[in-house]
Amino acid sequence: MRKRRSKMIGAKKKAFDTEPRMILLKEPILMLGMQVETGMKSVFRDVSRLGKRWQAFKRTGMIPNRKEPWAFVAVSKDHDQLNGRWNYLMGDVVTRVDAVPSGFASFAIPAGRYAVFTLRPPNRFAWGMTIGMAKRYIYAEWFPNSGFKPDSAISDFELHDERSTLKRGPSIDLYVAVKEA
């Protein structure tokens, strides 16, 4: 029996699957991190700055209740279609949030149905480009032909785990909240 392979899009190395696997997230995922309001014109600059701030904090080793094995999430939520802005959060997955230090944010990624796209950039420096290409494809092409529409509770989130740190062949999963169209 032949295994069905999904069509992939990307440069020479396939950057992401065009057909997701559908999952039901049964429990919320808790995260503790930092957030920024961003938009299309500033997203790459804003995310880069936020990433540097978060990495500097992580080096202190002071993330309370960090879940093991380690996982990092980056969340896009609260899209304002009128002015093209949204909130972007990044942080580590935690087992519980007891208190949120000043300058930090916590968020519970809601349980629900998600379309999960695996992203494989050509190298570790191409994350932004690969994520941008995947999101453009998902929202402009996949949704209109999928029988689903975005769930307004959350737009999407990236789940980075040990696979994202590989020097050769890194990958992450992009979870997109969906509901029946």
N, C-alpha and C positions, 0 to 999 in steps of 0.2 A: 504494500500500500504506500502510495506516495504522500509525503507530508506536504500540505498546502503552504506555500510560501507567499507572504504578502508582498505586494509591490513596494518598492522603496524609492525614496527621492533623495537627491543630494548630489554632491560633486562626484569625483571618481570613486571615493569610498561612500557607501550608502549612508546618508546622514540620519534618516529616520524612516520608520515604518509608516505606510500610508493607511494601513488598516490596523486599528487598535484592538487590544483585548479589552473586554468589558468586565468590570469588577464591581462588586458591592462592598464598599468600605463599611464594616459593621460597627466600628467604634471611631470616635473622633481621634485625630492625631493632634497632640498638644505640642506647641512650639514656644520657645523663648528666644527672642532675637531683637532685631531692630527694624525700623520701617522708614520709608520715605514716600512722599507723594511724588509721582513722576508723570510723564506724558511721552508721546511719540518723539518729540524733538529732543528730549533730554534723557530718555531711558538708559541709554548705554553709559552716559556719564554718571547719572545718578546711581545706577546699580554698581558701577565700578567703585565709586566713592563709598557707598554703603558696605560693599564687600570688604574693602580695606579696613573700615572701622570695625566690622564684625570680626575679621581675622585678628586684628590687634587685641580685641577683647578676649577672644578664644585662647590666645597665647597665655593669658593670665591663669587659665585652668579653673576659672571660677563660675562655671555654668552649673547651677544647682539642679539636681535630679535629672541629669543627662541620661537618656536611655541608652542602654547597650543591647545589641551592637549599635554603634554610632550611626546616625542618619541626620542629614541636613535638609531643610526644606526652604524653598523660595516660593512665596505665594503672591499671586495677583488677585486683588479683590476691590470691591467698591468702585467699579468703573463708572465714570461720569461721562456719558455719551455726548453731552452738550459741550463740554470743554475739553474732551479727549484726555482726561487725567484719571489716574487710579492710584491705589496704595500698593506698594510693593514691600513685602516683608521677607526677611531672611533670618534663619536661626536654626538652632539644633532642636531635634525632637527630645522632649522631656517626658518623664513619667507623671509629673504633676507640677502645677504652678502654685507655689505657696505665696510668693510675693513677687512683684515686678519692680526691679530696681529703676530708679530715675533714669530716663533716657532710653529705656528698653520697651519692648512690646511683647505681649503674649497673644496667642491666637489658637483657637481650637478649629482645626480643619474639620468641617462637618462630615459625619457619616453620610453615605449616599452612594449613588451610582456614578461611576467614572469610566471614561474611555481612557485607556492607558497607552500612550505612544512611547516606544523606546527610541531614544535619540543617541546617535553615535557620531560625534563630530570627527572630522578628519584628523584632528589633533586636540590636545588639551587647551590650546589657545583659541579655538574656534567655537567655544560654548555659546557666546552671544549670538553669533551669526546663525548657528544651527538652531538654537531655540527660536530666534526670530523667524527663520524660514519655516519651521514646523508650525508655529502659531499662525502665520499667514495662511499656510495650507489648510490647517484645521478649521479656522473661522471662515475663510473665503471659499474653500472647495469641499472639505469633508462634511461640515455641518449641513450645507444645502442638499447634499445627496445621501445623508445618513439615516433619516427618519428620527433624528434627535435634534434637540435645540439646547443651547447653554442653560444650565441651571443657575438662577440668579443668586443663589446663596454664596457662591464663590466662583470665580472664573476658572482658575487653574492653579496647579502647583507643581513644582519640580521636586522630585525625591532623589537626593544624592546620597549614595551609600558607598561602600568600599569599591564598587565598580567604577565610580567617577574619579577615583584617585589613580587608576591604572595608567602607566606610562604608555602602554600600547593598547589600543582599543577601548578607551574609556566610554562609559555609557551612563545614562540616567533615564528615569521614567518621568514623562510629563503626564500628569493626571488632569483631565478636563472634566469638570462636573457637567453631567448631562441629564436630561429628562426627555420623555417621549414628546415628539413634535405634535 
